[in-house]
Amino acid sequence: MSHDAAAVKHEEEFTKTTLGFWVYLMTDCVLFACLFATYAVLRNGTAGGPTGASIFDLNFILVETILLLTSSLTTGLALVALKSKQKKLLWASLGLTFVLGASFLAMELYEFGQLLHEGYGPQASAFLTAYFTLVGTHGFHIAIGLLWLLVMVYFLYKRGVTKGFEKRLTMFALFWHFLDVIWIFIFTLVYLLGALS
Amino acid sequence: MTESKKLMRSYLIGFILSLGLTLIAFVLTTIQSDFQGRAYPDLPLTVALVTLAITQLIVQLLFFFHLGHESRPRLNTVSFLFMLMVVGIVAFGSLWIMYHLDYNMMPHEVDTYIQEEENIKVESSHEHHH
């Protein structure tokens, strides 16, 4: 009986934590929506500088997109491995998620570096300010996510699969899927539509 | 075991659908921008791309987030809908206002005046050059 009660209490707490984290994600959506709106308003304000069409390399961006989407899948696989208690799959999927996420971030930083090198930094025009703010905020979230993943994996190594780990991995999966959803809109609204203008 | 298999299947379906939608959007755009004379008008393509993005959002909400599958009070779904409302008011409201401001307050003469005054060189007229 008391064991059941403890399980119910744990379950309840788990739902509460997930809900709290979910509410955070929803507020983060509002933040990104504001950045998207800012970008949409300023995207034609190129001040004689480059337009989106002249600086975006769509093939490069497609690779980034597929990397991030695949990392979203591997995060899901980590949850599957946790549920089915497959240790090897858990480690492999967490490792893959990190590698894919880090490659995505590296590509984004490379792209930013290229733009800065050509003198198209955020100070060059209103369009570029809005672009760097929006895409940079997403990249910053990715960097935080990677740090989170590292800390989580460290504790997995130290303490094994605990209740705390289960909870953290579930939150992490939500966070990572959320970042992929934001990226769909960056991919479409910034890059694809930008290439048309 | 069956539960984790179900979960696995849901992630795989979500992944394949998302990948497909991404590739369709990508191919449509590259066809358009590779054609000098434009394969099709811009407006329908814009609508198509936004529709594809929203479809992918829904796919991921269902297959990655499993939205709507949580227990009774469905607070996740409710807070999601509330977020959509706030985004609608704040983001789309701002866009609506800004486009009208732009229209009412930035006639072409003001634009050129500012450019001359601030010594901004306009290499190519930014109004639909291509």
Interface residues (C-beta under 8 A of the other chain):
Chain A: T15 T18 L19 W22 V23 M26 T27 C29 V30 A33 C34 F36 A37 A40 V41 N44 T46 A47 G48 T51 A53 L58 L62 T65 I66 L69 T70 S72 L73 G76 L77 L79 V80 K83 S84 L174 H177 D180 V181 I184 F185 F187 T188 L189 L192 L193 A195 L196
Chain B: M1 E3 S4 K5 L7 M8 S10 Y11 L12 G14 F15 S18 L19 T22 A25 F26 T29 T30 Q32 S33 D42 L45 T46 L49 V50 L52 A53 Q56 L57 Q60 L61 F64 F65 E70 S71 L75 N76 S79 F80 F82 M83 V86 V87 V90 A91 F92 S94 L95 M98 Y99 D102 Q115 I120 K121 V122 E123 H126 H130
